[in-house]
Amino acid sequence: MKCGKTYLLYDDDDPTRKPHLHVVISDPNESNEIVLVSVTTERAKSDLMTRLAPHIHPFINDPSVIAYNYSKMMTCAQLQKMIAAEDAIPKEDAAEEIVRRAQAGMRETRRAPREVQECFLAWLAEHPS
């Protein structure tokens, strides 16, 4: 469950919708929590802070964005349980460029859930690059 891993996860609000690619943008903190950001296809009203070109990752085929409003944190145990239940599907690791850009956006966005952003910023303070 380290930085750069990617998983297909279903939407918390509606598990019947198609899953979205999520990128882990932190290593586990002292509470064994990680922060994940959601990748979604770019639409007219998308947050354009972090745009991703098609094929920057094997799963990204269309112009996409990081949807910081769907960012989440979870423990590694929670994610392992989701993987075992096939509610999280591991995909290819994200390129360092994707991780770096997603992290930069998480530092600046006002759209991420506050507790998720605070968790990320606390982790980042302990792991400056």
N, C-alpha and C positions, 0 to 999 in steps of 0.2 A: 504494500500500500504506500508506495513512495511517490514522490513528486514526478510527474510526467506520465504516470500510468493513466489509461483511459478505460472507461466502462460505458456500456449502454445501460441507462437507467430509465425506468418508467416515471412519468410525471406523478408527483405526490398527490395532486388533486384529482387526477383521472388516469388510473392505470390501464384503461382501455385504449388510450391514445398511443401512438407509436413512441418507442423509447428514443431518447436523445443521448448523444455522446456527451459524456462528462469527463473533464480533465482534472486530475489531482494536481493542485498547485502548491501544496505544502507537504513536507514530510510529517510524520506523526509528531504531535507535541507531547508534553509530559503527561497529558491525559489520554494519550493514544488516539487523538482526534486528527482528522485530515480535513482539508478544505477542497471542495470540488466546484468547478464552474461548468455551466451548461452551454453547449454549442447548439445553435439552431439556424435554420435557413434564414438568410436575410430577407426581410419583408419591408414594405413601405414605412412602417412605424417602428422598425427595429432600432435599438440602441446601437449606434455606429462607432462607439468608443474603440472596440476591438473587432475589426473585420478580418475574416479569414478567407483567403482565395481558394477556389476549388483545387483539390488534389494536394493541398498543403499537408494533409493527413489521408491515409488510404480510405477512411470512412467519409470524408468530406468531398462531395461531388458537385455541390452548388455553392455560390457565394454565401458565406455564413458569418455569423457574429457570435460573440460571447454574450449570453443573456445573463447579466450579473444578478438580475432580480430572481433568478432560479438557482443561484449559488446555494450550496449547503455544506454543512459540516456533519461528520459522523465519525464514530469510532471505527477503528480497523475491524473490531469484532462484528460490528453491525454490517459492514461491507462484506466481510467473509460470509456471514449468514445469508446475505442477499445473493452472493455468488453461488453458494450451496443450493439455494432455493431457485436458482436461475432467474432471479429478479434483477440481477446485475450480470452483464455479459462482458468479460474482458475483451478489449480490442488492442490494436497495436499501440505502442507507446507514442506519445506526442513528441514532435520535434522540439528541441530546446527553444527555438524561436516562438513557438506557440505558448509554451509555459512562461517564458520571459514576458511576452506581451500580455498574457492573461494576468500575470502577477502585477504588472504595471497598471493595468486597468483596475484591478481590485484595490490597489492603493488609492486610486482617485475617484472611483465611481461613487455615486450617491444612491445607486439603485440596489445594491446588494443588501440583504438583511443585515441589520446592524451587528447582531451577535456573530454572524459569519465573518463579516469584515473585521471585527475586533479580534476574533480568533486568529485570522490570517495575519493581521498587523502585529499581534503579540508574538506569533511564531517568527515572523520576518525580523522583528527586533532582536531575536535570539540567534538568527541565522542570516546576517547580512551577506550579500553576495559580493 
